[in-house]
């Protein structure tokens, strides 16, 4: 049996909304230490930006991510302020 290489992953363009949201969530890595949690939150925030998901306050609570050094409400406020800067 042999091991195959992983599949090719196509990156989003720098100007895309997906890339901007995922980079925004990576800035909060000190508060969200688990990378999969950051990915889950970023996906939910992306859905919010395209009017298909919940607002950040609800997403932070419902995604059940591990948050350290800050409360859920404070993190949601910081994320909401950062999302306001990102256009659609």
Secondary structure as UniProt FT lines:
FT   TURN            14..15
FT   HELIX           17..26
FT   TURN            27..31
FT   HELIX           35..49
FT   TURN            50..51
FT   HELIX           56..62
FT   TURN            63..64
FT   HELIX           72..85
//
